[in-house]
Each structure stands twice: as structure tokens, then as C-alpha cells.
Amino acid sequence: MDGGVVAERRAAERQRPEDAGWQRDAVLRPGRLVEVRNLSWRGALVASGTRMLPGSRAELHLWRQSHRRVRRGTIVRCIVCSLAPLRYEGAVAFDDDGPEERREGSA
């Protein structure tokens, strides 16, 4: 830290799913319903009542009107974000980050 200024460490701009046209509710396979908190073309921050194991492989199923997109990736972190009710917040780093993803917006 130099003079109180912290450099931005995020590799991609994040946005709320509804700002990119995606529904907030999604499925993180294998088999858990999640709330998408924010996403970018590189990853997503999700919340769930089920713990996510860092290092495990996952698929995030996103919906936009009648269109579904599946993004494969790895759970990179998981924390408890609420005790009552018990909720977890996890980050998924997507495997692919091709230019077509960036052109179409996040996800």
C-alpha cells in the first residue's frame, strides 16, 4: 500500500446479473440452487445454503429469458456469510474466457 491507495486486483469488471440480463437464481452443479451476487466473464460470486468445497469442479447454469448458458469452472473460495439462516458465499473461476464471452457481456 502506497500512501493509502490500494490497487484494483480484479482481473475483470463485475456486475449484478440483472444488469447483464441474467436471472439472479441459478444452479451450481452438482445440484445446488444458488443466488448469483455478481459475475464477470472470468467468474461469479454466488450464495447458497450449501457449503462449496474450494478446489472442486462445478458448472454454473445461468438463465436469460429462454436462453441457458453453462459455464464450467472451479470453486476457488467459500466463506460463511450468514449464521441465521446459515448461508455460504463462494467464488467460481470459469475455465474459458474467450473473446466471445467478453463481447456478449458478463457470463
C-alpha positions in Angstrom: 0.0 0.0 0.0 1.5 3.3 -1.1 0.0 6.5 0.6 -3.3 4.8 1.4 -4.1 3.9 -2.2 -5.0 0.2 -2.9 -4.5 -1.1 -6.5 -7.5 -2.8 -8.1 -6.8 -6.6 -8.1 -9.8 -7.8 -10.0 -9.0 -9.1 -13.5 -12.4 -8.3 -14.9 -15.3 -5.8 -14.2 -18.0 -7.3 -12.1 -21.7 -6.6 -12.4 -25.0 -7.7 -11.0 -26.6 -10.5 -13.0 -29.8 -8.5 -13.8 -27.6 -5.6 -15.2 -26.3 -8.1 -17.8 -29.8 -9.6 -18.5 -29.3 -12.8 -16.4 -31.6 -14.1 -13.7 -30.3 -13.9 -10.2 -31.3 -17.6 -9.4 -29.0 -20.2 -10.9 -27.9 -23.8 -10.4 -24.4 -24.8 -9.4 -23.9 -28.4 -10.4 -23.8 -30.8 -8.9 -27.2 -30.0 -7.6 -27.4 -26.8 -5.6 -29.5 -23.7 -6.0 -27.5 -20.5 -5.8 -28.1 -16.8 -5.9 -25.7 -15.0 -8.2 -24.4 -11.9 -6.4 -22.1 -10.7 -9.2 -20.4 -12.0 -12.3 -17.9 -11.2 -14.9 -16.5 -13.1 -18.0 -13.9 -14.6 -15.6 -16.0 -15.8 -12.7 -19.0 -15.4 -10.4 -19.8 -14.8 -6.8 -22.7 -16.9 -5.6 -24.5 -17.6 -2.3 -26.2 -20.8 -1.2 -27.4 -22.7 1.9 -25.0 -25.5 0.9 -21.2 -25.3 1.5 -19.0 -25.2 -1.6 -15.7 -27.0 -1.4 -12.7 -25.0 -2.8 -10.8 -26.8 -5.5 -13.9 -28.8 -6.6 -15.1 -28.7 -10.2 -18.6 -27.1 -10.9 -20.9 -26.0 -13.6 -22.9 -22.8 -13.2 -26.2 -22.9 -15.1 -27.4 -19.3 -15.9 -30.7 -18.3 -17.5 -31.7 -15.3 -19.6 -35.3 -15.4 -20.8 -35.5 -18.7 -22.7 -31.7 -19.0 -23.1 -29.5 -21.1 -20.8 -25.7 -20.8 -20.6 -23.5 -23.3 -18.8 -20.1 -22.1 -17.5 -17.6 -24.7 -16.2 -15.1 -23.8 -13.6 -13.5 -24.3 -10.2 -14.7 -23.2 -6.7 -11.9 -21.0 -5.5 -13.2 -19.9 -2.1 -16.1 -20.3 0.2 -17.0 -18.4 3.4 -19.9 -18.4 5.8 -21.8 -15.1 5.1 -24.7 -15.6 7.5 -25.4 -17.7 10.6 -29.2 -17.3 10.8 -30.0 -18.8 8.4 -26.7 -20.5 7.7 -25.6 -19.3 4.2 -22.3 -19.6 2.3 -20.7 -17.3 -0.3 -18.5 -18.9 -2.8 -16.5 -17.8 -5.9 -16.3 -19.7 -9.1 -13.4 -19.1 -11.5 -14.5 -20.0 -15.1 -12.3 -22.2 -17.2 -12.9 -20.4 -20.5 -12.6 -16.7 -21.0 -12.6 -16.4 -24.8 -13.2 -13.1 -26.6 -16.8 -14.1 -27.5 -17.6 -14.1 -23.8 -16.4 -10.5 -23.4 -18.2 -9.3 -26.4 -21.6 -10.6 -25.2 -21.3 -9.1 -21.7 -20.7 -10.9 -18.5 -21.2 -14.6 -18.1 
